[in-house]
């Protein structure tokens, strides 16, 4: 089993070391290079790695490491400077996106609980992916980069209340379906 895991790690690293420079050469960014590698070597590509659970574990480990590195770079002074953007712009983006997507779902005839849950999830973006792209393009120190970073931080914080709200929505739907 360990030999199989080591072989999979080698395939991941070798593939990434080939594809990421190619993606960067075409100005696609390393994140897109990693996604292309995952598609090519995964169970729906060349099937070099077929165990989806191992792929998920490896991917989760990579995201955890990237978020750890992001956390190391955060400076309290920068957070304090961005506090108004984090609360204002982040809140505006989250609420507007959720409201618009919920309205679309309701117009399409979906129930409000499922629509709200999906809308809250779709209002979020991947901090790890967006931050990596901002860093690669040297945009993090610009006004636009700081605004994007503030929205990402708000979204990361918003995950906590969303995780509390979603089970309540499911419970509310169960109560309506089973009034006893």
OpenMM code with the backbone's topology and positions (N, CA, C; nanometers):
from openmm import Vec3, app, unit

residues = "UNK UNK UNK UNK UNK UNK UNK UNK UNK UNK UNK UNK UNK UNK UNK UNK UNK UNK UNK UNK UNK UNK UNK UNK UNK UNK UNK UNK UNK UNK UNK UNK UNK UNK UNK UNK UNK UNK UNK UNK UNK UNK UNK UNK UNK UNK UNK UNK UNK UNK UNK UNK UNK UNK UNK UNK UNK UNK UNK UNK UNK UNK UNK UNK UNK UNK UNK UNK UNK UNK UNK UNK UNK UNK UNK UNK UNK UNK UNK UNK UNK UNK UNK UNK UNK UNK UNK UNK UNK UNK UNK UNK UNK UNK UNK UNK UNK UNK UNK UNK UNK UNK UNK UNK UNK UNK UNK UNK UNK UNK UNK UNK UNK UNK UNK UNK UNK UNK UNK UNK UNK UNK UNK UNK UNK UNK UNK UNK UNK UNK UNK UNK UNK UNK UNK UNK UNK UNK UNK UNK UNK UNK UNK UNK UNK UNK UNK UNK UNK UNK UNK UNK UNK UNK UNK UNK UNK UNK UNK UNK UNK UNK UNK UNK UNK UNK UNK UNK UNK UNK UNK UNK UNK UNK UNK UNK UNK UNK UNK UNK".split()
positions = [
    Vec3(0.0824, -0.1200, 0.0000),
    Vec3(0.0000, 0.0000, 0.0000),
    Vec3(0.0866, 0.1260, 0.0000),
    Vec3(0.1933, 0.1282, 0.0826),
    Vec3(0.2801, 0.2451, 0.0867),
    Vec3(0.3482, 0.2692, -0.0469),
    Vec3(0.3898, 0.1598, -0.1138),
    Vec3(0.4521, 0.1739, -0.2438),
    Vec3(0.3563, 0.2360, -0.3437),
    Vec3(0.2285, 0.1974, -0.3355),
    Vec3(0.1258, 0.2517, -0.4244),
    Vec3(0.1055, 0.4008, -0.3971),
    Vec3(0.1061, 0.4377, -0.2698),
    Vec3(0.0907, 0.5776, -0.2317),
    Vec3(0.2106, 0.6591, -0.2809),
    Vec3(0.3306, 0.6046, -0.2635),
    Vec3(0.4502, 0.6749, -0.3101),
    Vec3(0.4505, 0.6903, -0.4624),
    Vec3(0.4016, 0.5887, -0.5329),
    Vec3(0.3923, 0.5976, -0.6782),
    Vec3(0.2948, 0.7084, -0.7179),
    Vec3(0.1803, 0.7168, -0.6482),
    Vec3(0.0826, 0.8218, -0.6773),
    Vec3(0.1403, 0.9608, -0.6503),
    Vec3(0.2140, 0.9738, -0.5405),
    Vec3(0.2772, 1.1023, -0.5091),
    Vec3(0.3771, 1.1391, -0.6179),
    Vec3(0.4544, 1.0406, -0.6636),
    Vec3(0.5503, 1.0661, -0.7715),
    Vec3(0.4781, 1.1109, -0.8985),
    Vec3(0.3668, 1.0451, -0.9318),
    Vec3(0.2902, 1.0818, -1.0518),
    Vec3(0.2380, 1.2250, -1.0390),
    Vec3(0.1832, 1.2589, -0.9204),
    Vec3(0.1357, 1.3957, -0.8971),
    Vec3(0.2474, 1.4971, -0.9180),
    Vec3(0.3599, 1.4745, -0.8509),
    Vec3(0.4693, 1.5713, -0.8557),
    Vec3(0.5315, 1.5812, -0.9944),
    Vec3(0.5519, 1.4674, -1.0602),
    Vec3(0.6117, 1.4692, -1.1943),
    Vec3(0.5192, 1.5395, -1.2928),
    Vec3(0.3918, 1.5083, -1.2862),
    Vec3(0.2952, 1.5710, -1.3772),
    Vec3(0.2879, 1.7212, -1.3530),
    Vec3(0.2826, 1.7606, -1.2266),
    Vec3(0.2743, 1.9033, -1.1934),
    Vec3(0.4006, 1.9768, -1.2360),
    Vec3(0.5158, 1.9129, -1.2187),
    Vec3(0.6405, 1.9801, -1.2547),
    Vec3(0.6525, 1.9991, -1.4060),
    Vec3(0.5766, 1.9228, -1.4823),
    Vec3(0.5755, 1.9409, -1.6279),
    Vec3(0.4670, 2.0414, -1.6691),
    Vec3(0.3460, 2.0242, -1.6148),
    Vec3(0.2311, 2.1034, -1.6612),
    Vec3(0.2305, 2.2461, -1.6077),
    Vec3(0.2717, 2.2675, -1.4839),
    Vec3(0.2656, 2.4026, -1.4260),
    Vec3(0.3545, 2.5008, -1.5021),
    Vec3(0.4788, 2.4653, -1.5364),
    Vec3(0.5577, 2.5597, -1.6175),
    Vec3(0.4964, 2.5856, -1.7556),
    Vec3(0.4324, 2.4831, -1.8132),
    Vec3(0.3673, 2.5025, -1.9435),
    Vec3(0.2504, 2.6002, -1.9279),
    Vec3(0.1693, 2.5803, -1.8240),
    Vec3(0.0564, 2.6705, -1.7997),
    Vec3(0.1053, 2.8123, -1.7720),
    Vec3(0.2120, 2.8251, -1.6954),
    Vec3(0.2680, 2.9580, -1.6660),
    Vec3(0.3241, 3.0232, -1.7916),
    Vec3(0.3827, 2.9428, -1.8781),
    Vec3(0.4392, 2.9949, -2.0038),
    Vec3(0.3309, 3.0591, -2.0899),
    Vec3(0.2111, 2.9983, -2.0861),
    Vec3(0.0979, 3.0517, -2.1621),
    Vec3(0.0148, 3.1497, -2.0794),
    Vec3(0.0725, 3.1952, -1.9672),
    Vec3(0.0105, 3.2941, -1.8783),
    Vec3(-0.1250, 3.2495, -1.8249),
    Vec3(-0.1385, 3.1175, -1.8002),
    Vec3(-0.2615, 3.0633, -1.7435),
    Vec3(-0.2559, 3.0582, -1.5916),
    Vec3(-0.1367, 3.0595, -1.5347),
    Vec3(-0.1201, 3.0531, -1.3905),
    Vec3(-0.1019, 2.9098, -1.3422),
    Vec3(-0.0368, 2.8973, -1.2287),
    Vec3(-0.0070, 2.7639, -1.1764),
    Vec3(-0.1316, 2.6911, -1.1281),
    Vec3(-0.2312, 2.7652, -1.0779),
    Vec3(-0.3529, 2.7003, -1.0289),
    Vec3(-0.4218, 2.6254, -1.1420),
    Vec3(-0.4334, 2.6893, -1.2576),
    Vec3(-0.4939, 2.6226, -1.3720),
    Vec3(-0.4083, 2.5036, -1.4165),
    Vec3(-0.2774, 2.5171, -1.4061),
    Vec3(-0.1879, 2.4053, -1.4372),
    Vec3(-0.2145, 2.2860, -1.3476),
    Vec3(-0.2322, 2.3110, -1.2182),
    Vec3(-0.2637, 2.2016, -1.1249),
    Vec3(-0.3985, 2.1383, -1.1574),
    Vec3(-0.4962, 2.2203, -1.1930),
    Vec3(-0.6279, 2.1655, -1.2284),
    Vec3(-0.6193, 2.0791, -1.3542),
    Vec3(-0.5423, 2.1231, -1.4521),
    Vec3(-0.5247, 2.0455, -1.5754),
    Vec3(-0.4566, 1.9127, -1.5439),
    Vec3(-0.3548, 1.9164, -1.4597),
    Vec3(-0.2861, 1.7934, -1.4190),
    Vec3(-0.3844, 1.6978, -1.3539),
    Vec3(-0.4669, 1.7504, -1.2642),
    Vec3(-0.5645, 1.6647, -1.1955),
    Vec3(-0.6606, 1.5989, -1.2920),
    Vec3(-0.7043, 1.6736, -1.3920),
    Vec3(-0.7959, 1.6167, -1.4914),
    Vec3(-0.7253, 1.5104, -1.5752),
    Vec3(-0.6026, 1.5403, -1.6166),
    Vec3(-0.5306, 1.4473, -1.7042),
    Vec3(-0.4939, 1.3157, -1.6362),
    Vec3(-0.4469, 1.3205, -1.5118),
    Vec3(-0.3998, 1.1971, -1.4483),
    Vec3(-0.5085, 1.1253, -1.3682),
    Vec3(-0.6223, 1.1890, -1.3504),
    Vec3(-0.7288, 1.1329, -1.2682),
    Vec3(-0.8097, 1.0244, -1.3368),
    Vec3(-0.9129, 0.9780, -1.2679),
    Vec3(-0.9942, 0.8661, -1.3176),
    Vec3(-1.0719, 0.8967, -1.4455),
    Vec3(-1.0864, 1.0245, -1.4823),
    Vec3(-1.1580, 1.0591, -1.6045),
    Vec3(-1.0631, 1.1003, -1.7163),
    Vec3(-0.9323, 1.0960, -1.6896),
    Vec3(-0.8321, 1.1302, -1.7905),
    Vec3(-0.7595, 1.0043, -1.8343),
    Vec3(-0.6269, 1.0059, -1.8150),
    Vec3(-0.5445, 0.8912, -1.8529),
    Vec3(-0.5472, 0.7799, -1.7478),
    Vec3(-0.6176, 0.8011, -1.6409),
    Vec3(-0.6374, 0.7016, -1.5340),
    Vec3(-0.5054, 0.6546, -1.4729),
    Vec3(-0.4082, 0.7474, -1.4627),
    Vec3(-0.2830, 0.7116, -1.3961),
    Vec3(-0.3068, 0.6933, -1.2467),
    Vec3(-0.4033, 0.7662, -1.1946),
    Vec3(-0.4431, 0.7521, -1.0552),
    Vec3(-0.5932, 0.7318, -1.0552),
    Vec3(-0.6376, 0.6181, -1.0062),
    Vec3(-0.7793, 0.5855, -1.0145),
    Vec3(-0.8532, 0.5901, -0.8828),
    Vec3(-0.7808, 0.5958, -0.7714),
    Vec3(-0.8456, 0.5946, -0.6410),
    Vec3(-0.8879, 0.7366, -0.6048),
    Vec3(-1.0167, 0.7624, -0.6179),
    Vec3(-1.0680, 0.8980, -0.5940),
    Vec3(-1.0454, 0.9430, -0.4494),
    Vec3(-1.0515, 0.8502, -0.3555),
    Vec3(-1.0321, 0.8874, -0.2145),
    Vec3(-0.8890, 0.9357, -0.1903),
    Vec3(-0.7912, 0.8698, -0.2519),
    Vec3(-0.6527, 0.9148, -0.2374),
    Vec3(-0.6342, 1.0530, -0.2999),
    Vec3(-0.6995, 1.0765, -0.4124),
    Vec3(-0.6908, 1.2063, -0.4782),
    Vec3(-0.7482, 1.3141, -0.3871),
    Vec3(-0.8641, 1.2856, -0.3266),
    Vec3(-0.9268, 1.3821, -0.2362),
    Vec3(-0.8357, 1.4114, -0.1170),
    Vec3(-0.7785, 1.3071, -0.0575),
    Vec3(-0.6897, 1.3264, 0.0578),
    Vec3(-0.5681, 1.4104, 0.0207),
    Vec3(-0.5109, 1.3825, -0.0943),
    Vec3(-0.3931, 1.4559, -0.1389),
    Vec3(-0.4298, 1.6019, -0.1667),
    Vec3(-0.5446, 1.6237, -0.2315),
    Vec3(-0.5902, 1.7596, -0.2606),
    Vec3(-0.6197, 1.8386, -0.1342),
    Vec3(-0.6854, 1.7740, -0.0366),
    Vec3(-0.7162, 1.8410, 0.0897),
    Vec3(-0.5880, 1.8789, 0.1636),
    Vec3(-0.4892, 1.7918, 0.1599),
    Vec3(-0.3617, 1.8214, 0.2240),
    Vec3(-0.2970, 1.9432, 0.1582),
    Vec3(-0.3025, 1.9506, 0.0255),
    Vec3(-0.2462, 2.0653, -0.0459),
    Vec3(-0.3157, 2.1955, -0.0102),
    Vec3(-0.4483, 2.1927, -0.0003),
    Vec3(-0.5229, 2.3132, 0.0362),
    Vec3(-0.4903, 2.3552, 0.1789),
    Vec3(-0.4796, 2.2584, 0.2695),
    Vec3(-0.4455, 2.2899, 0.4090),
    Vec3(-0.3076, 2.3545, 0.4162),
    Vec3(-0.2125, 2.3023, 0.3422),
    Vec3(-0.0779, 2.3601, 0.3428),
    Vec3(-0.0790, 2.5019, 0.2854),
    Vec3(-0.1565, 2.5236, 0.1786),
    Vec3(-0.1617, 2.6571, 0.1192),
    Vec3(-0.2256, 2.7568, 0.2161),
    Vec3(-0.3340, 2.7154, 0.2827),
    Vec3(-0.3991, 2.8048, 0.3789),
    Vec3(-0.3070, 2.8329, 0.4979),
    Vec3(-0.2278, 2.7348, 0.5385),
    Vec3(-0.1313, 2.7551, 0.6465),
    Vec3(-0.0296, 2.8616, 0.6062),
    Vec3(0.0195, 2.8519, 0.4835),
    Vec3(0.1165, 2.9511, 0.4351),
    Vec3(0.0533, 3.0898, 0.4245),
    Vec3(-0.0734, 3.0952, 0.3825),
    Vec3(-0.1438, 3.2233, 0.3771),
    Vec3(-0.1534, 3.2830, 0.5169),
    Vec3(-0.1874, 3.2000, 0.6148),
    Vec3(-0.1983, 3.2456, 0.7535),
    Vec3(-0.0674, 3.2995, 0.8071),
    Vec3(0.0439, 3.2400, 0.7661),
    Vec3(0.1745, 3.2881, 0.8105),
    Vec3(0.2055, 3.4274, 0.7568),
    Vec3(0.1503, 3.4590, 0.6397),
    Vec3(0.1784, 3.5884, 0.5774),
    Vec3(0.0881, 3.7005, 0.6281),
    Vec3(-0.0201, 3.6679, 0.6977),
    Vec3(-0.1119, 3.7714, 0.7461),
    Vec3(-0.0452, 3.8559, 0.8537),
    Vec3(-0.0642, 3.9842, 0.8418),
    Vec3(-0.0102, 4.0768, 0.9402),
    Vec3(-0.1272, 4.1464, 1.0095),
    Vec3(-0.1254, 4.1531, 1.1435),
    Vec3(-0.2353, 4.2209, 1.2149),
    Vec3(-0.2563, 4.3651, 1.1684),
    Vec3(-0.1488, 4.4351, 1.1364),
    Vec3(-0.1628, 4.5735, 1.0899),
    Vec3(-0.2401, 4.5794, 0.9583),
    Vec3(-0.2168, 4.4826, 0.8697),
    Vec3(-0.2878, 4.4795, 0.7423),
    Vec3(-0.4364, 4.4496, 0.7653),
    Vec3(-0.4649, 4.3567, 0.8559),
    Vec3(-0.6042, 4.3251, 0.8865),
    Vec3(-0.6769, 4.4469, 0.9423),
    Vec3(-0.6102, 4.5213, 1.0301),
    Vec3(-0.6718, 4.6400, 1.0883),
    Vec3(-0.6968, 4.7454, 0.9807),
    Vec3(-0.6015, 4.7577, 0.8878),
    Vec3(-0.6156, 4.8547, 0.7790),
    Vec3(-0.7338, 4.8193, 0.6884),
    Vec3(-0.7576, 4.6907, 0.6692),
    Vec3(-0.8618, 4.6446, 0.5782),
    Vec3(-0.9962, 4.6189, 0.6472),
    Vec3(-1.0070, 4.6513, 0.7751),
    Vec3(-1.1272, 4.6143, 0.8506),
    Vec3(-1.2558, 4.6677, 0.7889),
    Vec3(-1.2556, 4.7911, 0.7385),
    Vec3(-1.3773, 4.8482, 0.6792),
    Vec3(-1.4123, 4.7783, 0.5477),
    Vec3(-1.3104, 4.7456, 0.4702),
    Vec3(-1.3351, 4.6713, 0.3463),
    Vec3(-1.3852, 4.5305, 0.3760),
    Vec3(-1.3269, 4.4664, 0.4769),
    Vec3(-1.3674, 4.3302, 0.5120),
    Vec3(-1.5151, 4.3286, 0.5484),
    Vec3(-1.5566, 4.4188, 0.6374),
    Vec3(-1.6957, 4.4223, 0.6822),
    Vec3(-1.7874, 4.4779, 0.5737),
    Vec3(-1.7516, 4.5908, 0.5151),
    Vec3(-1.8393, 4.6568, 0.4183),
    Vec3(-1.8485, 4.5851, 0.2856),
    Vec3(-1.7367, 4.5766, 0.2146),
    Vec3(-1.7357, 4.5172, 0.0815),
    Vec3(-1.7634, 4.3669, 0.0869),
    Vec3(-1.7048, 4.3003, 0.1850),
    Vec3(-1.7280, 4.1561, 0.1993),
    Vec3(-1.8734, 4.1245, 0.2265),
    Vec3(-1.9333, 4.2010, 0.3173),
    Vec3(-2.0742, 4.1823, 0.3503),
    Vec3(-2.1623, 4.2114, 0.2294),
    Vec3(-2.1328, 4.3191, 0.1585),
    Vec3(-2.2097, 4.3568, 0.0402),
    Vec3(-2.2046, 4.2463, -0.0657),
    Vec3(-2.0856, 4.1963, -0.0929),
    Vec3(-2.0712, 4.0900, -0.1928),
    Vec3(-2.1483, 3.9657, -0.1507),
    Vec3(-2.1315, 3.9239, -0.0271),
    Vec3(-2.1989, 3.8032, 0.0207),
    Vec3(-2.3506, 3.8149, 0.0174),
    Vec3(-2.4022, 3.9275, 0.0681),
    Vec3(-2.5475, 3.9463, 0.0722),
    Vec3(-2.6077, 3.9609, -0.0674),
    Vec3(-2.5469, 4.0453, -0.1513),
    Vec3(-2.6015, 4.0652, -0.2858),
    Vec3(-2.6008, 3.9366, -0.3674),
    Vec3(-2.4913, 3.8638, -0.3623),
    Vec3(-2.4829, 3.7384, -0.4372),
    Vec3(-2.5862, 3.6389, -0.3873),
    Vec3(-2.5993, 3.6274, -0.2559),
    Vec3(-2.6972, 3.5344, -0.1986),
    Vec3(-2.8394, 3.5755, -0.2361),
    Vec3(-2.8705, 3.7036, -0.2260),
    Vec3(-3.0055, 3.7519, -0.2583),
    Vec3(-3.0378, 3.7280, -0.4061),
    Vec3(-2.9456, 3.7614, -0.4945),
    Vec3(-2.9699, 3.7446, -0.6381),
    Vec3(-2.9882, 3.5974, -0.6731),
    Vec3(-2.8988, 3.5111, -0.6226),
    Vec3(-2.9097, 3.3684, -0.6535),
    Vec3(-3.0349, 3.3070, -0.5921),
    Vec3(-3.0725, 3.3512, -0.4724),
    Vec3(-3.1949, 3.3014, -0.4098),
    Vec3(-3.3168, 3.3433, -0.4914),
    Vec3(-3.3194, 3.4671, -0.5374),
    Vec3(-3.4315, 3.5144, -0.6200),
    Vec3(-3.4425, 3.4324, -0.7483),
    Vec3(-3.3302, 3.4036, -0.8099),
    Vec3(-3.3316, 3.3221, -0.9331),
    Vec3(-3.3852, 3.1829, -0.9027),
    Vec3(-3.3379, 3.1223, -0.7943),
    Vec3(-3.3860, 2.9891, -0.7566),
    Vec3(-3.5352, 2.9865, -0.7278),
    Vec3(-3.5843, 3.0890, -0.6587),
    Vec3(-3.7273, 3.0960, -0.6286),
    Vec3(-3.8093, 3.1154, -0.7559),
    Vec3(-3.7583, 3.1974, -0.8492),
    Vec3(-3.8287, 3.2166, -0.9764),
    Vec3(-3.8329, 3.0871, -1.0586),
    Vec3(-3.7319, 3.0023, -1.0401),
    Vec3(-3.7296, 2.8742, -1.1109),
    Vec3(-3.8154, 2.7685, -1.0418),
    Vec3(-3.8707, 2.8046, -0.9253),
    Vec3(-3.9647, 2.7148, -0.8582),
    Vec3(-3.9062, 2.6252, -0.7509),
    Vec3(-3.7826, 2.6466, -0.7111),
    Vec3(-3.7237, 2.5658, -0.6044),
    Vec3(-3.7708, 2.6168, -0.4691),
    Vec3(-3.7706, 2.5273, -0.3680),
    Vec3(-3.8145, 2.5728, -0.2351),
    Vec3(-3.7090, 2.6648, -0.1751),
    Vec3(-3.7536, 2.7494, -0.0850),
    Vec3(-3.6656, 2.8553, -0.0364),
    Vec3(-3.5507, 2.8019, 0.0482),
    Vec3(-3.5696, 2.6907, 0.1196),
    Vec3(-3.4625, 2.6390, 0.2042),
    Vec3(-3.3450, 2.5893, 0.1194),
    Vec3(-3.3746, 2.5077, 0.0198),
    Vec3(-3.2681, 2.4558, -0.0670),
    Vec3(-3.2038, 2.5687, -0.1466),
    Vec3(-3.2866, 2.6602, -0.1941),
    Vec3(-3.2351, 2.7725, -0.2728),
    Vec3(-3.1418, 2.8596, -0.1897),
    Vec3(-3.1814, 2.8892, -0.0670),
    Vec3(-3.0973, 2.9723, 0.0200),
    Vec3(-2.9662, 2.9009, 0.0532),
    Vec3(-2.9725, 2.7707, 0.0817),
    Vec3(-2.8505, 2.6953, 0.1147),
    Vec3(-2.7528, 2.6953, -0.0032),
    Vec3(-2.8024, 2.6688, -0.1222),
    Vec3(-2.7161, 2.6662, -0.2408),
    Vec3(-2.6628, 2.8065, -0.2709),
    Vec3(-2.7477, 2.9072, -0.2550),
    Vec3(-2.7055, 3.0457, -0.2818),
    Vec3(-2.5940, 3.0903, -0.1883),
    Vec3(-2.6063, 3.0546, -0.0594),
    Vec3(-2.4995, 3.0920, 0.0352),
    Vec3(-2.3687, 3.0236, -0.0013),
    Vec3(-2.3764, 2.8982, -0.0451),
    Vec3(-2.2548, 2.8270, -0.0832),
    Vec3(-2.1928, 2.8875, -0.2092),
    Vec3(-2.2759, 2.9238, -0.3054),
    Vec3(-2.2246, 2.9801, -0.4305),
    Vec3(-2.1742, 3.1234, -0.4146),
    Vec3(-2.2110, 3.1890, -0.3062),
    Vec3(-2.1622, 3.3249, -0.2813),
    Vec3(-2.0168, 3.3251, -0.2343),
    Vec3(-1.9651, 3.2081, -0.2018),
    Vec3(-1.8277, 3.1966, -0.1529),
    Vec3(-1.7336, 3.1616, -0.2676),
    Vec3(-1.6074, 3.1971, -0.2516),
    Vec3(-1.5065, 3.1591, -0.3490),
    Vec3(-1.3898, 3.0954, -0.2741),
    Vec3(-1.2993, 3.0380, -0.3477),
    Vec3(-1.1866, 2.9690, -0.2866),
    Vec3(-1.0731, 3.0665, -0.2567),
    Vec3(-1.0512, 3.0903, -0.1288),
    Vec3(-0.9425, 3.1794, -0.0877),
    Vec3(-0.8087, 3.1283, -0.1405),
    Vec3(-0.7884, 2.9993, -0.1304),
    Vec3(-0.6602, 2.9420, -0.1728),
    Vec3(-0.6340, 2.9685, -0.3211),
    Vec3(-0.7351, 2.9499, -0.4056),
    Vec3(-0.7154, 2.9704, -0.5494),
    Vec3(-0.6996, 3.1172, -0.5846),
    Vec3(-0.7892, 3.2012, -0.5337),
    Vec3(-0.7861, 3.3431, -0.5704),
    Vec3(-0.6600, 3.4097, -0.5170),
    Vec3(-0.6234, 3.3793, -0.3932),
    Vec3(-0.5042, 3.4406, -0.3353),
    Vec3(-0.3783, 3.4001, -0.4117),
    Vec3(-0.3728, 3.2747, -0.4536),
    Vec3(-0.2586, 3.2284, -0.5332),
    Vec3(-0.2492, 3.3066, -0.6637),
    Vec3(-0.3630, 3.3284, -0.7282),
    Vec3(-0.3618, 3.4036, -0.8548),
    Vec3(-0.3232, 3.5497, -0.8316),
    Vec3(-0.3714, 3.6095, -0.7230),
    Vec3(-0.3338, 3.7482, -0.6920),
    Vec3(-0.1837, 3.7597, -0.6671),
    Vec3(-0.1274, 3.6619, -0.5970),
    Vec3(0.0164, 3.6645, -0.5688),
    Vec3(0.0974, 3.6459, -0.6964),
    Vec3(0.0549, 3.5532, -0.7830),
    Vec3(0.1285, 3.5279, -0.9069),
    Vec3(0.1329, 3.6504, -0.9971),
    Vec3(0.0268, 3.7273, -0.9979),
    Vec3(0.0186, 3.8441, -1.0854),
    Vec3(0.0597, 3.9725, -1.0139),
    Vec3(0.1151, 3.9596, -0.8928),
    Vec3(0.1606, 4.0736, -0.8124),
    Vec3(0.0520, 4.1798, -0.7933),
    Vec3(-0.0690, 4.1354, -0.7683),
    Vec3(-0.1813, 4.2269, -0.7508),
    Vec3(-0.2213, 4.2440, -0.6045),
    Vec3(-0.1594, 4.1686, -0.5150),
    Vec3(-0.2017, 4.1695, -0.3756),
    Vec3(-0.1796, 4.3044, -0.3085),
    Vec3(-0.0791, 4.3798, -0.3492),
    Vec3(-0.0491, 4.5095, -0.2876),
    Vec3(-0.1214, 4.6258, -0.3552),
    Vec3(-0.2018, 4.5973, -0.4595),
    Vec3(-0.2777, 4.7026, -0.5259),
    Vec3(-0.4105, 4.7231, -0.4537),
    Vec3(-0.4795, 4.8322, -0.4850),
    Vec3(-0.6100, 4.8601, -0.4228),
    Vec3(-0.7110, 4.7504, -0.4570),
    Vec3(-0.7089, 4.7033, -0.5809),
    Vec3(-0.8000, 4.5976, -0.6226),
    Vec3(-0.7677, 4.4672, -0.5515),
    Vec3(-0.6378, 4.4389, -0.5386),
    Vec3(-0.5955, 4.3173, -0.4692),
    Vec3(-0.6346, 4.3191, -0.3225),
    Vec3(-0.6185, 4.4346, -0.2579),
    Vec3(-0.6579, 4.4456, -0.1175),
    Vec3(-0.8086, 4.4303, -0.1012),
    Vec3(-0.8857, 4.4869, -0.1942),
    Vec3(-1.0317, 4.4720, -0.1884),
    Vec3(-1.0709, 4.3256, -0.2080),
    Vec3(-1.0060, 4.2588, -0.3019),
    Vec3(-1.0331, 4.1157, -0.3246),
    Vec3(-0.9970, 4.0350, -0.2012),
    Vec3(-0.8828, 4.0662, -0.1411),
    Vec3(-0.8383, 3.9961, -0.0209),
    Vec3(-0.9374, 4.0175, 0.0938),
    Vec3(-0.9893, 4.1396, 0.1067),
    Vec3(-1.0866, 4.1694, 0.2120),
    Vec3(-1.2138, 4.0868, 0.1937),
    Vec3(-1.2606, 4.0770, 0.0702),
    Vec3(-1.3800, 3.9963, 0.0420),
    Vec3(-1.3529, 3.8494, 0.0741),
    Vec3(-1.2345, 3.8010, 0.0378),
    Vec3(-1.1996, 3.6610, 0.0675),
    Vec3(-1.1978, 3.6356, 0.2178),
    Vec3(-1.1416, 3.7284, 0.2940),
    Vec3(-1.1391, 3.7122, 0.4394),
    Vec3(-1.2801, 3.7108, 0.4977),
    Vec3(-1.3662, 3.8002, 0.4486),
    Vec3(-1.5040, 3.8011, 0.4961),
    Vec3(-1.5716, 3.6681, 0.4642),
    Vec3(-1.5493, 3.6161, 0.3446),
    Vec3(-1.6092, 3.4882, 0.3065),
    Vec3(-1.5610, 3.3751, 0.3970),
    Vec3(-1.4320, 3.3775, 0.4312),
    Vec3(-1.3802, 3.2745, 0.5214),
    Vec3(-1.4482, 3.2806, 0.6570),
    Vec3(-1.4727, 3.4023, 0.7059),
    Vec3(-1.5411, 3.4188, 0.8346),
    Vec3(-1.6884, 3.3819, 0.8211),
    Vec3(-1.7494, 3.4128, 0.7069),
    Vec3(-1.8922, 3.3864, 0.6850),
    Vec3(-1.9240, 3.2374, 0.6793),
    Vec3(-1.8240, 3.1546, 0.6563),
    Vec3(-1.8479, 3.0100, 0.6515),
    Vec3(-1.9065, 2.9613, 0.7845),
    Vec3(-1.8635, 3.0187, 0.8953),
    Vec3(-1.9097, 2.9726, 1.0268),
    Vec3(-2.0606, 2.9907, 1.0428),
    Vec3(-2.1170, 3.1111, 1.0228),
    Vec3(-2.2625, 3.1213, 1.0346),
    Vec3(-2.3371, 3.0410, 0.9277),
    Vec3(-2.2791, 3.0289, 0.8095),
    Vec3(-2.3439, 2.9497, 0.7047),
    Vec3(-2.3542, 2.8038, 0.7483),
    Vec3(-2.2485, 2.7511, 0.8085),
    Vec3(-2.2520, 2.6126, 0.8563),
    Vec3(-2.3528, 2.5941, 0.9696),
    Vec3(-2.3850, 2.6989, 1.0403),
    Vec3(-2.4876, 2.6925, 1.1449),
    Vec3(-2.6270, 2.7023, 1.0826),
    Vec3(-2.6429, 2.7869, 0.9815),
    Vec3(-2.7733, 2.8103, 0.9196),
    Vec3(-2.8213, 2.6905, 0.8378),
    Vec3(-2.7332, 2.6255, 0.7651),
    Vec3(-2.7748, 2.5177, 0.6739),
    Vec3(-2.8465, 2.4041, 0.7473),
    Vec3(-2.7958, 2.3522, 0.8594),
    Vec3(-2.8736, 2.2486, 0.9294),
    Vec3(-3.0091, 2.2995, 0.9793),
    Vec3(-3.0164, 2.4265, 1.0164),
    Vec3(-3.1452, 2.4829, 1.0592),
    Vec3(-3.2438, 2.4863, 0.9434),
    Vec3(-3.1959, 2.5153, 0.8236),
    Vec3(-3.2831, 2.5130, 0.7063),
    Vec3(-3.3340, 2.3718, 0.6795),
    Vec3(-3.2457, 2.2738, 0.6919),
    Vec3(-3.2858, 2.1344, 0.6709),
    Vec3(-3.3859, 2.0919, 0.7779),
    Vec3(-3.3626, 2.1322, 0.9015),
    Vec3(-3.4535, 2.0982, 1.0105),
    Vec3(-3.5896, 2.1640, 0.9875),
    Vec3(-3.5920, 2.2878, 0.9429),
    Vec3(-3.7174, 2.3588, 0.9145),
    Vec3(-3.7954, 2.2863, 0.8060),
    Vec3(-3.7261, 2.2369, 0.7036),
    Vec3(-3.7924, 2.1653, 0.5957),
    Vec3(-3.8492, 2.0338, 0.6465),
    Vec3(-3.7760, 1.9632, 0.7331),
    Vec3(-3.8253, 1.8374, 0.7901),
    Vec3(-3.9484, 1.8606, 0.8764),
    Vec3(-3.9529, 1.9688, 0.9520),
    Vec3(-4.0674, 2.0014, 1.0362),
    Vec3(-4.1899, 2.0264, 0.9483),
    Vec3(-4.1716, 2.0973, 0.8365),
    Vec3(-4.2834, 2.1240, 0.7463),
    Vec3(-4.3334, 1.9957, 0.6791),
    Vec3(-4.2424, 1.9053, 0.6459),
    Vec3(-4.2827, 1.7823, 0.5797),
    Vec3(-4.3491, 1.6861, 0.6772),
    Vec3(-4.3060, 1.6843, 0.8035),
    Vec3(-4.3598, 1.5961, 0.9065),
    Vec3(-4.4143, 1.6810, 1.0215),
    Vec3(-4.5378, 1.7293, 1.0129),
    Vec3(-4.5888, 1.8198, 1.1146),
    Vec3(-4.6096, 1.7550, 1.2514),
    Vec3(-4.5999, 1.6247, 1.2656),
    Vec3(-4.6221, 1.5585, 1.3965),
    Vec3(-4.5016, 1.5710, 1.4844),
] * unit.nanometer
topology = app.Topology()
chain = topology.addChain("A")
for resn in residues:
    res = topology.addResidue(resn, chain)
    for name in ("N", "CA", "C"):
        topology.addAtom(name, app.Element.getBySymbol(name[0]), res)
